[in-house]
Amino acid sequence: MADPFDALHLPPRPVAPDPGFAASLRARLVEALVPEPPDPDAVPTISLRGGDTVSTTEPDTTATLSPYLAVRDAAAALDWYRDVLGAIETTRFVGDDGRVGHAEVNIGGARLLLADEYPDAGHHGPVHYGGTPVTLHLEGVDVDHTFDRALGAGAEGERPPADQGHGNRNATIRDPFGHRWMLSQAIDASRAEEASGREDGGATRGFTIRGRRPVEPGYLTMRTGDLTRARAFFGELFAWDVEPGSQEGGGHIANTHFPMGFMESDGDGDGGAGPVRLYFRVDDIEPYAARVTELGGQVLSRNQYPSGGNAECVDDQGFRFDLLQPAPGY
């Protein structure tokens, strides 16, 4: 039997909550969801499959000081920093109003924090103030490529790339969200000395060059008998994204900070290359190749690939290594 009072029921309609109640509820939810600070006396552990845990003494590598940016349209900024600067997004919290309340990215091993503007909390980006007093310094390997890429994606070029007497090639951009970035790339002593003597009235003069930056590994390859199996195994184990490399039989790992990849074995020992092959990044192969010979080593061959040039070498004790001069953008 129908309830006669059904005729008196009004249709449901949404009602905006009281602003004070909404703010109170949001504060309670934030307090409830924020994780407790770690116990400094607790032994760190790693969870294993099956529920077991093991202790670890791996140090915490989180930086103690990280920039925190206020950005108008943080979601677009996250895409821009990914596409132009190679940022890897690690964290994003989006509020029920659609704004990014907190996000974290990794750029070249450094942590950058950002969030949307919150005017009610006095949290404004540089567009609101008409500029910024802060410059973010970003170390890279190809300032010209990054500068051109940034301008093509809507950034403003404040200072074009130029060698500096202090040993770096610098450029300055302002991204589409108002933040200023100084792009920097180490150069060799001869280029720095030449820049230091320029009559350009800039800040490049008057610096004394003391030595040169040590050369470091710029790439490594791991030998594998079957690239397809290696891609499947390490993709599952380490979440590596292995894409086709610039050389036949090679695979480049696209989502790691340190550049590395695989090379399929040719089945006859690969000329003594070993299971792992180190490529040392230099800005000019020829002087280093000449120095290898002067010091008693050998330059076995020179090659040119889309990713750049390399010289296969051995030292005076037979250790195999390569000199690598990457092409622009690599």
Secondary structure, 3 states (H helix, E strand, C coil): CCCHHHHHCCCCCCCCCCHHHHHHHHHHHHHHHCCCCCCCCCCCEEECCCCCEEECCCCCCCCCCCCEEEECCHHHHHHHHHHHHCCEEEEEEECCCCCEEEEEEEECCEEEEEEECEHHHCECCHHHHCCCCCEEEEECCCHHHHHHHHHHCCCEEEEEEEECCCCEEEEEEECCCCCEEEEEEECCHHHHHHHHCCCCCCCCCCCCCCCCCCCCEEEEEEEECCHHHHHHHHHHHHCCCEEECCCCCEEEECCCCCCEEEEECCCCCHHHCCCEEEEEECCCHHHHHHHHHHCCCEEEEEEEECCEEEEEEECCCCCEEEEEEECCCC
